[in-house]
């Protein structure tokens, strides 16, 4: 029976049983972690052979003739550019291969636009235009919001729907307010909901008519090939789509191998129009003489091709898909039919989004901390860490082994029920 249909006496009885269970679990002194999308040791072990595949000088020479041990190729070795161009369905001219972090590339892109303006001739630096704003589909990625907060960019929350951001709201705001300079997007297996943007959403995003001529779409394709199951989600390519509407330069795409090879030692990429890439390269040539080309070469020699990367991701999926299934099984067994929670069932990516009873997410988080289970803080998936409904929590199933993940999931269900009962009793 749904908790909202219980009498006060029934709620009190339920609370007493849940309190007892909570104290018994607390006495176990758990130390569990499901806070961030961290690779498990089993996943990291998949790529260990990569670390030893540059054995002599000949392994270090790019097909461009450049010795990767030396200076040069600020935009990356051609072998890496070609594979990532294939992944993103574009050409190598539209690609820059950077260091290990796509977050770094995003931060640099925002900073560059703040200091120098976007790539259009005569563009005024964002920092000289007074208060500027970004649209932030939410629940969303906390590190995107952290960049805006650090840069003093005002964030506007836009609801994330089942097929992507609420495009009615996006179109209206972007067309009316020239101070809105960008939007954050995680288009495939979105963080944390697992949403895959629909064709209609991508078409509408491509066809935007911004009041700001220096508006940019930050397309964080972090999970582009991170399917959990056999059939990967298909999407049309936004770099092709924007050309149909004269918005060739409106989009930056970011991706990396952080959850493919090693998060601390992967390679990251920015893709955009050739015009944008040429301008960005001109800035980067002052910023750096070149990123770690030996690491790029290690990746190319290990994976060989896009097909090699896709095959490798199937090995990742074999490790983490059962973890997603386990969490769903526990949530279904413990919470279904109670009317106090709903959750996503992603087919890819790294997270499950859980909506608990409105007004209780912070309480659930506090209870989990009390039990010794580390969870992403409540509110983290919204700008300024303010969830207007206080109900969303991000679950990261990938790191813990299955037995620990089961314990953490069962603890989460207990806290969800306990917080809901307390809220209803105090209503």
Protein Blocks (a to p, Z undefined) as FASTA:
>chain_A
ZZklpcfklmmmmmmmmmmmmmmmmmnopacdffbccddfklmmmmmmmmmmcfbfklmp
cfkopafkbgejjnopfklmmmmmmmnopafklpccddfbfklmmmmmmmmmmmnopabe
hiacfklnojadddddddddfklmmmmmmnopacddddddfkbccfklmmmmmmmmmkbg
bdcddfbhpafklpacdfklmmmmmmpccfblkbccdddffklmmcfbfbdcddddfklm
mmmnopmmmpccdddfklmmmmklcccdddddfklmmmmmmmmmmmpgbdcfklmmmmmm
mnopaklmmmmmmmmmmmmmmmmmmmmmmmmmmmgonlpaccdddfedjbdcddddehil
mmmmmmmmmnopacddehklpghhiafklpaccddfklpcfklmmmmmmmmmmmmmmmmm
mmmmmZZ
